[in-house]
Amino acid sequence: MRGGYTKESILSPEDVQEALDVYHQTPMEKYWQYYNLYKVERRDITGDISNMGFMKTLHKRARTRSQVSQGYFLKYPPGSFTKIHSDNGSDITIVTLLESKDLVGGHSITQAVYGESSRPQGWHAVRGDNGYTGYGDEIVTDVVNINDGESLCYGPDLLHGVSKVYQGHRIVLVTWWSNEIRK
């Protein structure tokens, strides 16, 4: 998965509902900026997460040796977004879309390496004075359409973000899993 992502249905509808129940019971902080996140509401999961069914399910997907190093909820209201970045604090990140209401914008986006190295016969290339080709650079943007209840799983090297929300909101559960806890 290094550098890529998978889109999966990991949580059951009951797990999603349990996660939303925990979300509604968790204190919220509003952030104008929180590192790469802008204009979001964040709720940190605290207490004994090992008894939460949805966390047990995610732990199975993350692999048995992994431990959760962070778990939190984010609500993206209008005007919010996440700038393109990578997660250097986890071995695997799982982001689950729990709820989207009347959402316009707020797409999950990734940037991948442009890997094509040869131009097909009959195709032309016009380049600037420096001869830049883009080959090997992270210039391929992908909009990842996910539905409520679906998860994106990716490693620490994937460049990713969230496009600006124009209407409605989205609530996600973000979990960072590591083979050892980083302090």
N, C-alpha and C positions, 0 to 999 in steps of 0.2 A: 504494500500500500504506500510505500515511501513516495511522496510527491503526488499521489493520487488520492482519490476518495471513493467510497462506496455509498450508495443510498440504500437503506434497509428499513424494513418494518420490524423493529426489535421489540417494542413495547406493545402489550395487548391493550385493548380499550380500557380495561380495568386498571392497568398500570398507568395509563395516561391520566385517568380520572384521579387516581391516588396522587400522582405528581401535581395535578392542578389543585387538589385539596391542600397539599403541603404548601404550594405556592401561595394560596390565599391566607394561610395561617402564618406565613413568614414575614417578618418586618421588612419594609421596603425603604431603600435609599434612592433618591433621584440624583443622577450624575449628569452635569453639563458635559463633562469629559471624564472618562475612566480609561486611561491608557488609549487604546484604539477605538473605544466605544464612545459615541456622542449622543447626548440627549436621551439616555436610557434610564429605565428603572431596574435596579438590581436587588435581588433577594438571595442572600447567602444561606445555604443549607447548613444547619448546625445540629448538634446533638448526635445521637446514635443512628447513623445512616444505615447500619447493617440490618436493621429491622424493617427498612422500607422496601416493599416488594419491587418497586420500579428500579431501585438501585441494585438489588440482587440480580434482576434481569440484565441490566446494563453491565454489571460486573462479569456475568457469564460471557457476554459478547466481547468485553475488553480482554478477556483471557483470565484464567484463574490466578496467575502469579501477580497480576496487576492490583494496585490499590488506588483508590480514588485520591487524587492530590487536591482537587478542587471540585466543588459542585455548587452551582448557583442557577438561578432563574434570571432571565432578562425579558423585560417588556419593551418593545419598540413602538412608541407612539409616533404620531406624525412629526416629521422633522428629524427623526433619529436615523442613524446609520452606523456602520462599522467600517473603518478604513481597511484597505488591504494590508494584511500582516500574516505572520506565521506564529504558531504556538510553540515556542521553544521550551516551555515548561512541562511538556507531557510527552509520553510515548504514543498515546492515542487519544484523540479528542472525539467525543460523541456529542453531537448537537441534535436535540430532538425538538421538532416543532410541535408544541402542545396545543396551541390555539392560534388561529388567524381569523380576525373579524373584519369584514369589509375592507380587506387589505388591498391597497394600490401601492406598488413599489415593495420595498422590503424583501427583495429577492436575495437568496444566498448566491454568492458569486465566488468563483475560483479563478486563479491565473496559473496556467501551466506552461511548460517549456514548448517552444515551437521546434519540433523535432525533424521536420522535413529538411533534407540536406541536398536534394537534387531537384532541379526544375524539369518538369516533363517537356518533352519535345513539342514545339509549337506554342509554348507559353513564353511570354516576354517578361522581363524584369527591368524596371527603371529604378535606379538607386541614386542617392545623393552622392556628393563628391567623396564621402568617406567609404562608400561601397557597403554600407551596413545592410546585412541580409536578415537579421533577426534570428537566424538559426542558433539554437541553444539558449536563447533568452526566454524569460517568462513573460511572454507577450500575448498568449492565447487566453482570452477571457471567456468563461463559461457561466451561463446563468443556470443554476441548478433548481429546477422546480421540485419542491417537496410539498407534500400534503400534511395536514394535521395528523400527528401520530408517527410520521416517518422520521428517520434519523440519518444524519450525515456522519460518516466515520472517516477520520483521516489522521495521518501521522504529523509529526512536528514540522515538516518541510513544506506542506501545502500552503501556498499563498491564498488567502480567502478573506471574505468580508461580507457585508450586507449593504445592498443599495438603499438609498434614502426611502423612507416611508412617507408617502404623500397623503394617505387616508387610512383610517382603521388602525389596527395594531396587530402585532404578532408577539406571542409568548413562547420562549424557548427554554429548554433545560440544557445547560452546558455542563459536561463532566469531563475532567482531565484525568486520565489514568496513567500511572507510572509504575514501572517495575520496582522502583524504590522511591520513597517519599523525599522530595527535595525541600530543603529548608532555606 
